[in-house]
Structure formats: structure tokens, C-alpha cells
Amino acid sequence: MRKLLVILLAMVPMALWAQFAPAQDKPGTTAMHADSSAFVAWATGCVAEPGPMNITNPSAGLAGQGWPASNVIGFPEGTMGVTCLGDGGQATVTFASPICNREGPDFAVFENGFANQGNPDMWFLELGFVEVSSDGENFFRFPAVTYVQTETQVGGMGCIDPAQIHNFASKYGAMYGTPFELDEVPDDPLLDKDNITHVRVVDVIGNIDQEYCTYDSQGHIVNDPWPTPFASCGMDLDAVGVIHDQEHFPGEGIAENECDNVSIYPNPAHDFVTIGTPHTSSVQIFNAVGQLVLTTEENVINVSELPRGVYFVRVNLNGNIATQRLIIK
């Protein structure tokens, strides 16, 4: 009997077992109300690039008319004060002080979802991927996961269970932020997690048709309310709240500004480059596509055999990382 039970349990779809943090009114939620004292700052700028109201009929026009990007700046407003992204649209926000990676969640994204009055476990949530950048050019996505079923399309006013999604913006309802922890983004030489200058939110589209669908980090199709062919459709970005930034949480470990004392010269370089640091350090050099091309503990480095181009030098100072751009001519 026990062996039979194990076999039967193994046949149950993974989606039925998946359980992430539940809705904002449930024990174990990670939802953060906008009034939380954990927030030290809010976004100060936003550029929105809305997508079509209906990805299958682009001629119907773009979403977002009457929902300006300025709605995202500052404290969240709830149901109405949002920027609507449409199918596959995006918004990029900036901050007065860069977000930094510290213990626990580092920022939170607010949308304006709402509960299903007939079933309090189900919520109307228009999802978005979240990406971060430390230079405004190279963006890196949080590994989002969904176990929402994909056999049938969630309808335009359909609902999903927040406990079946993770690392998507709009996991929670209006005035409750979804927290994001920078440690969950894979390390990359082009990303300085202690200097996040841009956060980007990208609407997931939500159509399960393979011609239009988007996928999570595990290859699952993302199913959320669709179609919603009107100006306020798609992920509705309300605000981005900062939990850790450089102003309020300066560098820890070595001296506060020690990474600022790292110098690279000459730059541009041709034959040799010198890494000036306060003490012994390890150095890695990556090319423009993130491939590691050189590792050393020497401060004077022969770069004559590296092809011309742009490189990124990562200097490790007792666990504190400084990254600088190097040009080799």
C-alpha cells in the first residue's frame, strides 16, 4: 500500500505541490504595505514604453493613453495612479540614490491587483517580469516562476492564486508591494548589485498561445488575465519602493568608501594596465559579453594579448567588489 501511495503521489502534477508565499492577507505572506517603515525612498523618474492593447491586433493601438509614466514616481496611489504597460510593454524607473544589496529584500514593486469577491484565495493580478541594471544598458531579470495552469487561458477578468507565482511584479494587491532580493539575480560582471540605478518592469503578455506567449525562468508559459483590450490593460505599475540604498546603507566590511579608491591606469590601455588599490586584491577581467578572459592577483597586468575593445575589471577587496570599465586599444 505504501509503495502504491508513493507512485500515485509521483503522478500528481508539480503545479499542485508548488507553494510560494500566499496573498497579502494570509499567514506567511511577504507583502509589504506602502506605509512600512522599511521603505527609505521611492522612484524619482520613470520612462514608459507601453505595448499594444491586444498583441494579436496591434492596429488597435497602444495601451497607456491617459496613464502617464509620472504616476510611478513617489509614493503609490493605489487603484488609479498607475502606468499601464499593455501587452509586453515596459517601464524603467530611476532613483535619487542607487539601490544596494543588503540582507533581505532590497526594493518592492507595487501594482493595483484586487481580490475575487467570490473566492478570496484568487486574485486579479496582471503580472510583470522585473529586471535591474547598474548602467542603464545591461539589464538582468529576476528568475520568476509560475505554476498557474496552462490548459485554459485565464480570461480578461480572470484570477490566479498568488501562492503559485514567485518573483513577478503584481503578486499582491493595491498598496502592497512585492519584495525583491538582489541576491536572487545571478551574478554577472556587468551587474553591480551595490549600485542598481535602474529597475525595469516588463508586462508578461499572459496569452498562452505559443505564437505570443512568454516563459518564466523554468520554461513554463505565463498565464495571466488576457485579453484586456483597453487603454488601462497590462501590468499596471504603481510605484517602486526602496528598502536599501547607498544613502541609507553605505558600504559594509572595509572602510566605507574603500572601493572608491580603486584606480585603473592608463585607461585606455595598450600593453600594461595598473590596478591601484588600498591593499592586495584579486582581479578578474571580463570582455563585453561577460566572458572571463583573465584572472590575477598582480597589480600590473599585461593586456597586450587581449583584442581591442571594451572590458570590465572586477576588483575583489576582501569581499567588497569594485567594477570599472577598461578600454584596450
MOKA-V813407 format. One record per backbone hydrogen bond with DSSP energy under -0.5 kcal/mol. CO is the residue of the C=O (numbers start at 1). NH is the residue of the N-H. If there is no record, write none. Layout:
co nh
CO NH
CO NH
//
This chain:
co nh
1 5
2 6
3 7
4 8
5 9
6 10
7 11
8 11
9 12
13 16
13 17
14 17
14 18
23 26
26 29
31 33
32 177
33 36
36 39
41 242
43 74
45 94
47 92
49 90
51 63
52 87
54 57
57 60
58 61
61 53
64 67
68 71
69 72
70 73
80 82
81 77
83 237
85 51
86 88
86 89
86 235
87 52
89 203
90 49
91 201
92 47
93 199
94 44
94 45
98 246
99 196
100 102
106 243
106 244
107 180
108 241
109 178
110 238
110 239
111 175
113 174
114 124
115 117
116 119
119 116
119 122
122 116
123 125
123 160
124 114
125 127
125 225
127 204
128 169
129 202
130 142
131 200
132 140
133 197
133 198
137 139
140 132
142 144
144 217
145 166
154 226
155 158
160 123
160 162
161 164
162 165
163 20
164 147
166 145
168 171
169 128
172 113
173 176
175 34
175 177
177 32
177 179
178 109
180 106
180 107
180 182
181 184
182 185
188 191
191 193
192 195
195 197
196 99
197 95
198 133
199 93
200 131
201 91
202 129
204 206
206 224
209 212
209 213
214 222
216 219
220 216
221 223
222 224
228 230
230 233
231 64
233 86
235 85
235 237
237 83
239 110
240 43
241 108
242 40
242 41
244 100
245 249
252 254
255 258
257 260
258 261
259 262
263 276
265 274
269 329
271 303
271 304
273 301
274 265
274 276
275 277
276 263
282 316
283 296
284 314
285 293
285 294
286 312
287 290
291 287
294 285
296 283
299 275
299 301
301 273
301 303
303 306
309 328
310 288
311 326
312 286
312 314
313 315
313 324
314 284
314 316
315 317
315 322
316 282
316 318
317 320
320 317
322 315
324 313
326 311
326 328
327 268
327 269
327 329
328 309
//
